[in-house]
């Protein structure tokens, strides 16, 4: 159902009640952005809201009875309708003491940013903008409603939300808001890592996340969100008069496609460089930073309460991020197969990270990279599906190995199975018969 048709249907259902388009859906409509789901506010209470929409909605649910929000769906379109609120905060918890209100202006006054504190009457079309939200939309500015320090005291998460809105809308942060956030940054630990993660996800998936990440650093928020960023002001090899590791990292994040695991992999691919930094007469080195970085990435993403599947995807990309840029024509076919085995269904993701990493680097670091990448792709195509290769198992199981060699359970069995898998990955063994022969030749004399 088109938004306008749905709005007309809602107007009929709430003909004798106040009903306003509010929040993000109105902000985006005013910006000319596409809007699918609708947010509305009304002086009707939640039980009344539900009764008024149940007759025609395809589904109705309580988003949170305590918070006065009723959700509904009609022909695939989703709507949330919330009773006017007049909340209060105790200054300790970010969760308000919820109180229902009767006045839309009071409801708008408790909102976070001026661009979210605009309302349009569904019945008359009148636009209410008591805090200058339209002015800030025109100026492409994120400003707090009222006193920035008070809004932050109520809910410190609003500091990160301000950065996220700047990132997603490509707006600037109001100078007064920036000052207030920098002063209150130490309040952020009141917020759970789950909520911080949600805001950081939104920042990283924005059109140009580097600007927001720099803002997080400048506003003193990084110490509580990603303190690892603060350690990355290190020289890159051969680029003492160019970008440091932090600037290289931020450029890499901008250059990968906007997908969660890719953006986090780009953000963390050099995270271990500070602890692996060394220098000698040959220059600056970060030996094994990719291996250590995978472990550090796991720890960081676990701290942010990221799903385990995402953590492992990112860790694998970080661990192997140098291998594709290091490809040379001299690689054997078995080396190409090993790369495919190690990356499996993340091979294309690894290539995307490598391309971004190289583009964000000094061109002399990776000469003729595009040509070499094209050649690598051709060789990969000859081998087959990387994901299928990654699912490869030894052609003999442990019991068969013990029977064949007359050995008991123990580390030796694992050694044989590892040998078999290596030989299969390299293409030296392709059948069970070949596996039996190879095991006998390699291990019987032992």
C-alpha positions in Angstrom: 0.0 0.0 0.0 1.3 3.5 -0.9 2.0 5.7 2.1 -0.5 8.3 1.1 -3.3 5.8 0.9 -2.4 4.4 4.3 -2.3 7.9 5.7 -5.9 8.5 4.4 -7.0 5.2 6.1 -5.4 6.3 9.4 -7.0 9.7 9.1 -10.5 8.1 8.9 -9.8 5.8 11.9 -8.6 8.7 14.0 -11.0 11.4 12.8 -11.9 12.5 16.3 -8.3 12.3 17.6 -5.1 14.2 17.1 -2.8 12.3 14.8 0.6 13.5 13.5 3.3 12.2 11.3 6.5 12.5 13.3 10.1 11.5 13.6 12.2 9.9 10.9 9.4 9.4 8.4 8.5 13.1 8.3 12.1 14.1 8.3 12.9 11.9 5.3 9.7 13.1 3.5 10.9 16.7 4.0 14.3 15.8 2.6 12.7 14.1 -0.4 14.0 10.7 0.6 12.0 7.6 0.0 9.7 6.6 2.9 8.1 3.2 3.3 7.3 2.8 7.0 5.4 5.5 8.9 5.7 6.9 12.5 2.8 8.7 14.0 1.9 10.2 17.4 -1.6 10.7 18.8 -3.4 11.6 22.0 -5.2 8.2 22.0 -4.0 5.7 24.5 -2.5 2.4 23.4 -5.6 0.2 24.0 -7.7 2.7 22.0 -5.1 2.8 19.2 -5.3 -0.9 18.9 -9.1 -1.0 18.8 -9.2 1.7 16.1 -6.9 -0.2 13.7 -7.8 -3.9 14.3 -10.7 -3.8 11.9 -8.6 -3.2 8.8 -5.0 -3.9 9.6 -3.4 -7.2 8.5 -1.6 -7.5 11.8 -1.4 -5.5 15.0 1.1 -5.8 17.9 2.3 -3.9 20.9 5.9 -2.6 20.4 5.9 -1.9 24.1 2.8 -1.3 26.1 4.8 0.5 28.7 6.0 2.9 26.0 2.6 3.4 24.4 3.5 2.2 20.9 1.3 0.0 18.7 2.6 -1.5 15.5 0.5 -2.5 12.5 1.0 -3.8 9.1 -1.2 -3.3 6.0 -0.4 -4.7 2.6 3.3 -5.0 3.5 3.6 -1.4 4.8 4.4 -1.0 8.5 3.2 1.7 10.9 4.0 2.6 14.5 1.6 4.8 16.4 2.7 6.2 19.8 0.7 8.0 22.4 2.0 11.5 23.2 4.7 11.2 25.9 5.8 13.4 28.7 8.7 11.3 30.0 11.1 12.2 32.9 14.6 10.9 33.5 16.4 10.3 36.8 19.8 11.2 35.5 21.2 7.7 36.2 19.4 5.3 33.9 18.8 6.1 30.2 15.4 4.5 30.5 12.8 7.2 31.2 9.9 7.2 33.6 7.2 6.9 31.0 4.2 9.2 31.3 1.5 9.7 28.6 0.8 13.2 27.5 -1.9 15.1 25.8 0.0 17.8 23.9 2.0 17.3 20.7 4.3 20.2 21.4 5.3 18.7 24.8 5.9 15.4 23.0 8.2 17.1 20.5 10.1 18.8 23.3 11.3 15.5 24.8 12.8 14.3 21.5 16.6 14.3 20.8 17.3 16.4 17.7 15.5 19.3 16.1 15.2 17.4 12.7 13.3 14.7 14.6 11.1 17.1 16.5 8.8 18.2 13.6 5.1 17.0 13.3 2.5 17.3 10.5 -1.2 16.9 11.2 -2.7 14.1 9.3 -6.0 15.9 9.3 -5.1 19.5 8.4 -1.6 19.2 7.0 -0.3 21.8 9.4 3.4 21.6 10.1 4.5 22.1 13.7 8.2 23.0 14.1 8.8 24.6 17.5 12.5 24.0 17.6 13.7 24.9 14.1 14.0 21.5 12.6 13.2 22.8 9.0 16.0 25.3 9.4 18.5 22.6 10.4 17.3 20.4 7.6 18.0 23.2 5.1 21.4 23.8 6.8 22.1 20.1 6.9 22.8 20.3 10.6 22.3 17.9 13.5 21.3 20.0 16.6 19.8 19.0 20.0 16.4 20.0 21.1 16.8 22.7 23.8 19.9 22.4 26.0 22.4 19.9 24.6 23.8 19.0 28.0 20.3 18.3 29.4 19.5 16.0 26.4 22.7 14.1 26.9 22.2 13.7 30.7 18.8 12.2 30.0 20.3 9.6 27.6 24.1 9.5 26.8 23.4 7.3 23.8 22.2 10.5 22.1 25.9 11.4 21.7 26.5 8.4 19.4 23.1 8.9 17.8 24.1 12.5 16.8 27.2 11.1 15.1 25.1 8.4 13.3 22.6 10.9 12.0 25.5 13.0 10.7 26.9 10.0 9.0 23.7 8.6 7.5 22.3 12.0 6.4 25.7 13.4 5.5 25.0 16.4 7.8 27.3 18.5 10.0 27.2 18.5 13.8 26.0 21.7 15.4 29.0 23.4 17.2 27.1 23.7 20.4 26.2 20.0 20.2 29.9 19.1 19.6 31.0 21.0 22.7 28.4 19.4 24.9 29.3 15.9 23.6 33.0 16.3 24.1 32.4 17.5 27.7 30.0 14.6 28.5 31.8 11.8 26.7 32.7 10.0 29.9 29.0 9.4 30.5 28.9 6.9 27.6 29.8 3.9 29.8 26.2 4.2 31.3 25.1 2.7 28.0 25.3 -1.0 27.2 27.6 -2.3 24.5 24.6 -3.7 22.7 23.2 -0.2 22.2 26.6 1.1 21.3 27.0 -1.7 18.7 23.7 -0.7 17.1 24.8 2.9 16.6 28.3 1.8 15.4 26.7 -0.5 12.9 24.7 2.3 11.5 27.8 4.6 11.3 29.9 2.0 9.5 27.1 1.3 6.9 26.8 5.1 6.1 27.9 6.6 2.8 31.3 7.9 4.2 32.0 6.3 7.6 35.4 7.8 7.9 34.0 11.3 8.6 31.9 9.8 11.5 34.9 7.8 12.9 37.0 11.0 12.9 34.1 12.7 14.7 34.0 9.9 17.3 37.7 10.6 17.9 37.4 14.4 18.0 34.5 14.2 20.4 36.4 12.0 22.9 33.9 9.2 22.4 36.5 6.7 20.9 37.9 5.9 24.3 34.5 4.3 25.2 33.6 2.9 21.8 36.8 1.9 20.0 39.8 2.9 22.0 42.0 1.0 19.5 41.5 3.8 17.0 43.5 6.1 19.3 46.6 3.9 18.9 46.8 4.0 15.1 48.7 7.2 14.6 51.7 5.2 13.3 53.8 5.6 10.2 53.2 3.2 7.3 56.2 1.6 5.6 57.6 4.0 3.0 55.0 6.7 3.6 56.6 8.8 6.3 55.3 12.0 4.6 51.9 10.5 3.7 49.1 8.9 5.6 49.5 7.2 8.9 47.9 3.8 9.8 44.7 5.6 11.1 44.2 7.6 7.9 44.9 4.5 5.8 42.4 2.5 7.8 39.6 5.1 7.5 40.2 5.4 3.8 39.9 1.6 3.5 36.6 1.6 5.4 35.2 4.1 2.9 36.3 2.1 -0.1 34.8 -1.3 0.7 31.1 -2.0 -0.1 28.6 -1.1 2.6 28.2 -4.6 4.2 28.8 -5.2 7.9 31.6 -7.8 7.8 33.4 -5.9 5.0 33.3 -2.6 6.9 34.4 -4.2 10.2 37.2 -6.1 8.4 38.4 -2.9 6.8 38.2 -1.1 10.2 40.2 -3.8 12.0 42.6 -5.1 9.3 45.5 -3.2 10.7 44.4 -3.0 14.4 47.5 -5.0 15.6 50.0 -2.7 13.9 50.7 -0.7 17.1 51.8 -3.8 19.1 53.8 -5.3 16.2 55.5 -2.0 15.2 59.3 -2.2 14.7 61.9 -0.3 12.7 65.4 -0.8 11.5 67.7 0.3 8.8 65.3 -1.1 6.2 62.3 0.9 7.5 59.2 0.2 9.5 57.7 -3.2 10.0 54.6 -4.8 11.4 55.5 -8.5 11.4 52.5 -10.9 11.9 50.1 -8.1 12.4 47.5 -9.9 10.4 47.6 -13.0 12.6 47.5 -11.0 15.9 45.0 -8.7 14.4 42.5 -11.5 13.9 42.7 -12.3 17.6 42.3 -8.6 18.5 39.4 -8.3 16.2 37.6 -11.2 17.9 38.1 -9.5 21.2 36.9 -6.1 20.0 33.8 -7.5 18.3 33.0 -9.8 21.3 33.2 -6.7 23.5 30.7 -5.0 21.2 28.4 -8.1 21.6 28.5 -8.9 17.9 27.1 -12.2 16.7 29.6 -15.0 16.7 29.1 -15.7 13.0 30.1 -12.1 12.1 33.0 -12.2 14.5 34.5 -15.2 12.7 33.9 -13.8 9.3 35.7 -10.6 10.2 38.5 -12.5 11.9 39.1 -14.6 8.9 39.2 -11.6 6.6 41.6 -9.8 8.9 43.9 -12.9 9.2 44.2 -13.3 5.4 44.0 -9.7 4.2 47.6 -9.6 2.9 47.4 -12.8 0.8 45.6 -11.5 -2.2 47.7 -8.4 -2.5 50.8 -10.6 -2.2 49.8 -12.9 -5.1 52.4 -13.3 -7.8 52.4 -15.2 -11.1 55.0 -17.5 -9.6 52.5 -19.0 -7.2 52.0 -22.7 -7.7 48.5 -24.1 -8.4 48.6 -25.7 -4.9 49.2 -22.2 -3.4 46.1 -20.9 -5.2 44.1 -23.9 -4.0 45.3 -23.3 -0.5 44.1 -19.7 -0.7 40.7 -20.8 -1.9 40.5 -23.4 0.9 41.4 -21.0 3.6 38.9 -18.3 2.5 36.1 -20.6 1.3 32.8 -18.7 0.8 34.6 -15.5 1.8 36.9 -15.4 -1.2 35.0 -12.6 -2.9 34.8 -10.6 0.4 38.5 -11.0 0.8 39.1 -9.7 -2.7 36.9 -6.7 -1.9 38.9 -5.9 1.2 42.1 -6.4 -0.7 41.0 -4.0 -3.4 40.1 -1.3 -0.8 43.3 -1.9 1.1 45.4 -1.4 -2.0 43.5 1.7 -3.2 44.0 3.3 0.2 47.8 2.5 0.0 50.7 4.1 -1.7 50.5 2.8 -5.4 54.1 1.8 -5.3 53.4 -0.7 -2.5 51.4 -3.0 -4.9 52.7 -2.5 -8.4 50.4 -3.8 -11.2 47.9 -5.0 -8.6 44.9 -4.9 -11.0 46.7 -7.0 -13.6 47.8 -9.5 -10.9 44.3 -9.7 -9.5 42.8 -10.4 -12.9 45.3 -13.2 -13.4 44.4 -14.6 -9.9 40.7 -14.6 -10.8 41.5 -16.6 -13.9 43.4 -19.2 -12.0 40.7 -19.4 -9.4 38.1 -20.0 -12.1 40.2 -22.9 -13.4 40.2 -24.6 -10.0 36.4 -24.3 -9.3 34.3 -23.2 -6.4 36.2 -22.0 -3.3 33.3 -22.7 -1.0 33.2 -26.3 -2.2 37.0 -26.6 -1.8 36.7 -25.3 1.8 34.2 -28.0 2.7 36.8 -30.7 1.7 37.4 -33.5 4.2 40.1 -36.1 4.3 39.2 -39.1 2.1 40.0 -41.4 5.0 38.5 -41.2 8.5 40.3 -41.7 11.8 39.3 -45.3 12.2 40.4 -46.2 8.7 43.8 -44.6 9.3 44.3 -46.6 12.6 43.3 -49.8 10.9 45.6 -49.1 7.9 48.6 -48.3 10.0 47.9 -50.5 12.9 48.0 -47.6 15.4 46.0 -46.6 18.5 44.1 -43.4 18.9 46.4 -40.4 19.5 48.1 -37.4 17.9 49.5 -39.5 15.1 46.0 -40.0 13.7 45.6 -36.3 13.5 48.9 -35.9 11.8 47.9 -38.3 9.1 44.6 -36.7 8.5 46.2 -33.3 8.2 48.7 -34.7 5.7 45.8 -36.1 3.7 43.9 -32.9 3.6 46.9 -30.9 2.6 47.5 -33.3 -0.3 43.9 -33.1 -1.4 43.9 -29.3 -1.3 47.0 -29.2 -3.4 45.4 -31.6 -5.9 47.9 -34.4 -5.4 45.2 -36.9 -4.1 41.8 -37.1 -5.7 40.5 -40.6 -4.8 40.3 -43.0 -1.8 42.7 -45.4 -3.5 45.3 -42.6 -3.9 44.8 -41.7 -0.3 45.5 -45.3 0.9 48.7 -45.5 -1.2 49.9 -42.1 0.0 49.4 -42.9 3.7 51.2 -46.2 3.3 54.1 -44.6 1.5 54.4 -41.7 3.9 53.7 -43.3 7.3 54.1 -47.2 7.2 57.9 -47.0 7.8 57.2 -44.9 10.9 
